[in-house]
Structures are given as structure tokens and as C-alpha cells.
Amino acid sequence: MSNAVRTPFTCYMPDILGTMTTYHCPRDGTRSPISALTWCCPVCRGPWDLDFTPSPGLALHVLPGRANSLWRYEENLPLSSPEVSLGEGRTPLVPLTDTVSAKLDYLMPTLSFKDRGAVMLAELARRLSPDRVVADSSGNAGTSIAAYCARAALPCTVYVPEGASPKKTQQIRAHGARLVAVPGGREATALAARAAADEPGVFYASHVFNPHFLHGTKTYVYELWEDLGGRLPDALVVPVGNGTLLLGAALATAELHALGLITVRPRLIAVQAEAVSPLAGAFRVGAEDLLPAAGHGDPAPTLAEGIAIPRPPRARQILAAVRGSGGTFLTVSEDEIRDAQRDLAARGFYVETTGVACWAAVRDGSAYRPGSVVVPLCGAGVKTGMAG
């Protein structure tokens, strides 16, 4: 990781990346050219952010006739003219109650919202031509990275916990990726993938450490803005493990506000499972980062496996984003997750157990102030089946 520097640097590679951008560390200012395959800050080993400013050209009237995918917002994305798209994005927004609507992000090419970020990572990897791509995941990010690497004809290895859903691991293998099952939980899996990522010629398609993923997930909010006629709901309720959807939402609301396309930013309401809720615990006591005891020992089991992250690397950013929006954290029990999954199925929505957490948090209406609310239904029920 010797290509990272601690002085201002601009990487001029428009022929490869289509834009002139660099990574920077939000903690200590370290910078790195994107082409270096440097997956994290070499000083603090933390995640990168991206030097990127969106174009001022976006407006509702320019969107009709554009691609019916997330690439319709191309001028506000750090990559353009993709070759690996599977038509991701533009998922339906449907009402659940008078005040709560659901965005059906399980209707994506690989049946989860992770396609929004995975397409950005695969497109970037295609342009950088690494020897191989590695990723780690509890399931959905891995299936998505595997699919888009297949589309890009890139060799891919996905590390998963040994207890990952068999249906998700079957999907990963079906796309031609090499699967490595790691003994232990999500943290052990991440450590194994990061060790592989330190090898020469490896592109780490990390949905946590690589900020291009966040610039993909932010399109969730751009679509809401378009579908609601140039406005956003009063609150965005988002499941949080590593926080990639929430941080993407924070990026989008900041960009839309800076461009004058919205006047008020929505509150961000973050949802965690009671069993694994390190961020909610830190938020409640006013901490700016995880509490010292967070993440030590094996996390408790939870049906919401996709957000069972004991020590999210972007914890400080997640907590700051929620506080800055005037939002809060909510937690849900295992019984509430079961009930919410059955309730959604009875309404016609077959959603995996992680994907129902937000509906579990807000369905009775008492957990948020009055106003319009959108929840994401993030993953399809066929990935996990119904909870027992």
C-alpha cells in the first residue's frame, strides 16, 4: 500500500475512470490514487471516502427518455458509460399505509439492494483490470459482486461465514465465483478477505471500505426524489449493519440539497436488531464512536443476519449522519422481525428476514414523528425463506 500519500494528490486518468478523482481518509487526510488498488488508509486502516462533486445539470425535466436504471443519474455518479449494467435500479415505490411507503429493492437483478453498489465496484474493477477480485459478505453483497463480476468477466472470490444461507451461497457459485466459507462469524470473514486484499494485483470489492459502493446506494434516494416529483419524504427508515444504504442516503440528501433540488433534508432513522445493536447503544449514550465493549465476543444470533455487524468500520460516519439529520436509532426484537415478515407476506411482499427490520420498527406508527416515511424492502424472501 505504498502508493498512498499524505499530501494533496490528483489522479488524472479520464481515459480509464471517466473522471478525475482520488480516495481520501476522513480521519487523517491520507490520499491515494484510485488506480493503486489501495483498499484502505495505510495509516489508520480505515475506509476511504471519495473526492467527488456532482454536476449541477440534474433536473426532473432532463430525466424522461433516459436509461431506465440507476444510470439515469449518471452526471451525479463517479463513473459513467458502464459496460456491466444488468438494469439495476428504478424499483417500485408502493404505499403500505397512509404515511408509510415501501421501496421494493428486492426486485433487483440479484434480488437485493446491494446491486446498486456492486455495479459500481464491478465497473471500476473492469476499468482497472486487476488479477482478481475478492469480496466478503454475509450473503447478499457476495451474490451481487459475483453476478456483476461474471458480467464483467472478472475472476472473483467471495468469503462468507460458514453459516451463511445455503440459498445465497448457491447463488454465488452459480455466477462462477469461488466461494470460501470462513469458520466463525462476520468479523472473521472480513479479516480473511482483507488479508487476501493485501496481496498484489487484488481489487477488494468491499461494500464497506470502497466509497464507490456508497455512490451506488445513494441512487436509492435519487429515485425517491424523482418518483415524488422533486421532493423527499419526511423520514427515511434504513436498516443498518455496516451502514452502506444509510451513508448512501446521507450522501444523496447532501448532494440534492447542495444542488438546490431539495430545501429540507429528511430525518434518517436507523434500525438494528436488538441482538446486535452496537450503533444504537452508542447513539443512546451520545457517543461519537462505538463503545469500548462493542463487538467483543461472538454476537448473539439474529434473524437479521445481514445487519448483524458487531464493529462496523464506518461507525463514526453513521452516528454523525443520523445525528446531523435529526434522526434516531430504533431496535427490533426477533419476535417483531418474525411478525413483520408474516405481515408483509400477507400484504403480498415476500421479503427476507433482514429486509423486514424497518417495517418491524415503524409498522405501529408510534416510533416516529408524524409525516411521510419510506422503508426499503432490501432482499427477497427466496434468499432465506420464512423465519421459524
N, C-alpha and C positions, 0 to 999 in steps of 0.2 A: 504493500500500500504506500510505496514511496512517492507516488506521483501527486499526493495531496500536499498542498502548500498552505501557509498561514498568511499569505499576502494576497491582495486583490488579484484576481485572475479572470480572464475572459477567454472562453474556448470558442474560437471561430471555426465552426465545422458545418456551415449551412448545407454543404453538399451531402452530408451524412445524416444530420439530425433535423435539417429543415429550419433550424432556429439557432441562436447563439446563446447558450445557457451553460451554467455551471451548478454543481452542488455546493451547498454551504452548510456548516454545522450551526444550528441555532444556539448552541451552548457556548462555543468558544471561537466561532468565526473561521474555523478551518475551511479551506475551499479545495475543490478537486474538479478537474475536467471530467465530464461525463464519460468520455472515451476511455478513461483509465480503468474501468471496471472496479473501482474502489467502492465497495459496498457500504462502508460505514466510515465515520470520522476516525482517523487513526490515532487521534489524541484521546478522546473520551469513549470511543467505540459506540457512540450514539448514532441515531438515524440522521440521514441527510434531509435538508429542505432544498427547494429548487429556486434558483434565480429566474423568475418568470413574471412578466407583466402582461395581462391580457390586452387584446386590441380593443379600441373604443368603437369598433364598427358594428358590434352586435345590436340588433333591434328586432322586435317582433315582426316587423314588416319585411325583413330580409329572409326570413326562415321558410316561408312557403316554397315548395319545389326543391328544397334541399334533400339530401340523403335522409331516409327515414331510420336513422340510427343516431347514436350519441355524437357522431362526427359532424352533425349539422351545426355544432357549436365550434367548429374547427379553429376559428381565429382566436378562441379563448383556451386552446389546448396547446401544450408544449411541443406536440408532434402534429404533423399534417400529412395528408395524402397517404393514408395507411394501405398496406397490401395484405394485412392479416385479418381484416374485419370479418366477423360472422354475422353482422347485422345487429349487434348488441345495442341495447338502449331502447328508448321510446316505449316503455312499458305502460300499461293502462293505469289510470287513476280512477278508483271507484269508491262511492260512499259506503261506509259501514253504519254510521248513524247520522244524525243531523249535523254534527260537528266534527266527526272523525272520518277521514277518508284513508284508503289504503292504496299504496303504490305497489303493483304486482311485479316486483323484481324477480320473483321466481319464474317468470315467463321469459327467461333469457336463454341463449343457446345452450349453456351447460346447467341451466336451472338454478342459478343463484346470482345475486348482485355482484359477485366477485368478477364477473366478466367485464364490468366497467373498468376496473383497474388492470385486469390481466391482459386485455388487448393492448393497453399502453406499454406494459412491460415487454410483451412479445414483439411488438413493433419496434421498440427501442433495441431489443436484443438482435432482431433481424438486421438492423442497420449497423450494429457494432460487430456482428459476426464472431461471437465467442466460440471457443471449442465446445462448450456445453453449457446448459442452463440447469441450475438447481433451484429448488423451492422447498419450503416446509409448510405444513398445513395440518389442521385437524380434519380436513376433507374438502371443503368447497373451494378454497383457494387453489388447492392442489389439482382438483379436477379441471378448474378453469385454466390454470397455467398449462396443464398437459394438453388441453384442447387447442389452445392458441399456439403453443409450440409446434403441435402437429400441423397446424395451418401454415406456420412459418417454416416448416421442415427443419426444425432445430432439435438436436438431441437434448432430452430432458430427463432429470432425475428428481423425484418428489419424495421427500422424507415425511412420514406420518407417524403418529403414535401407534403402538402395536394394537391398541384397542379402537382404532378408527372404524367408522361404519363400513361394513363389507360392501355395501352398495356404492359408496364413494370410492373405495379402493378399486373395485371392479371398473368403474368409470375411468379412473386414472390409467389403469392398464390398457383399457380399450383404446385409448388415444395414443398408445405406443410408448408411454413414458416408463422409465424404470422406477419401480416402487421400492423404497427402503423403509421397513417397519422398525421403529426405534423402541426398545424397551423403556418403559416409564411414560411420563405424561408429555404435555405440550412443551414444557421448558426443555426437557431432554431432547426432544425432536428438533427444536430450534437450535440448540447448541451443536447438534450433529450436522445440521445443514450449514451453519456458519463456519464450521471447521472446513467443510468442503468448499465453501465460498472463498476461503483464503487461498486456495490453490490457483496457480497461474491459468489464465485463459478461461476462467469461470465467470459467467454472468449470474449473479444471485437475484433471482426474480422474487424478491421479498416484498410482500404486500405491506410489510411494516417499515422496513428500512429505506425502500426506494420511493421517493416522493412522487414519481410519475404515477404510481398507483392511486395516490390521493387525487391527482388531477384527473384521473378517470372516474373515481367515485363522485367527484363534485358534479358530474353531469346529471346525477340524480336530482339535484336541486335546480339546475338549469331547465330540466324537463318540467319540473313543477312550476317554475316561473312562466314557462311558455304555456303550459296547459291551463294555468289560472289567469291567463290574459295579462301577464306582466306584473303579477304580484306574487307573494308567498303567503302561506298560512301563518297564523299567529305563533304556532309552535311546531317544531319538527321533533318527533319522538324517534330515537335511534338506539338500536342495541349496541352495546359497547363491550368489546373484549380487548382487542388491540386498537380499536378506535378509528379504523380506516374510513368507515362511512361517515362517522361524526366529523372527523377532521376534514374530509372532503366537503361535507356540508358547510363547515365553517369557512373553508376556502371560497366556496361558491357565493355564500352570502356576503362575504367581504368584497369579492370582486364585483358582484352585481351592485352593491352599494357604492363602491368607488366609481363605477361607470355611470352612476345616476339612474340605474334601471330599477332600483327599489329605493324607497325612502326610509323604511323601517326594517330592521333585521329581525327574523323570528327568534324566539327562545329555543334553545337546544335542550331537550330533555333526554338524558342518557339513562338507559335501562341495563341493569345487570341482574344476574341470578343471585339470590341471597346466598347460595352455597359458595360462590366465587365472586366476591364483590369488593376487590381491593380499592378501586377508584371511588366507589360510593362511600366506603369507610373514610378515605382521605378527605373527600369533599365535605362530609358531615362535621369534621373537626376543623375545617378551614385550612388544611394542609395544602401546600403548593406541589407536593410530590407524594409518592407512595409512602405510607407509614413504614418505619423500620422493620416491623414484624411481618409485613405483607409478603406473601409468596414463599415463605419458609415452610418446608414440609410439603407433602402431597396435598393438592387441593381436594376439597370434598367433591364427590361425584355430583353431576347435574345433568339434567336432560338437555340443557342449553349448552351443548359441548362446544359450539362454535364461538361462544364468548367466555369460555372457562379459561381465562388467561390470568395467572396469578401476579405476573410482573410485566405489564405492558411497557415496552421501551419508550413510547411516546406519552407516558403518563402525565408529565408536566404540561404538555401541549393540550391534552384532552381536558384536564382540570381547568386550565386557563380559558379554553374555548367555551366551556359550559358556563363558567362564572361570567365571562365577558358578555355572554348573550343574555344574562339574566335568567338562565335556566337552572336546572337541578338534576339530581340523580334519583332514580327510583329503583327498587329491587323487587323481584318477584319470587315466590316460593315454587317448589316443584309441583305442588297441587294446583297452583294458579296457572302454571305452564300447561299441565295436562288439561285443565278445564278450558283454557283459551284455545288449545289445539282442537278440542272437540267442538267448541263453539264455532270456530272458523269453518271447520269441515261441514257443520250443519248449515252454514251460510253459503257453501259451495266452494270454499277455498281450502285446498289440501296443502298444508304448509308444514315444513319440518319443525321440530321442537324448538330449535334456536330462533327460527323465524317468527314464532308466535309471541316472543317475550314482550314486545312492545304493546301488542294488543292486550296481553295479560295485565300490563301495567296501567292501561288507560280505559279499559272497557267499561268500568262502572262510573266513569266521569268524575270521580272525586279526587283524582291525583293531579289535576292540572287546573289552572285558572280558566274561566270561560273564554272561548274563542275557537277558531278553526285549528284543527290538528291533522297532521298526516303521519301515518305509521308505514314503515316498509315491511312487506312480506317477502323476506330475503331469500328463502330457499324452498324448493319444492318438497312436499311430503314424501315423494317416492324415494328420496335420498335416505330417509331414516325410518319411515313407517310411523304408525301411531304409537304414542307413549303408552306403556303398560299401566 
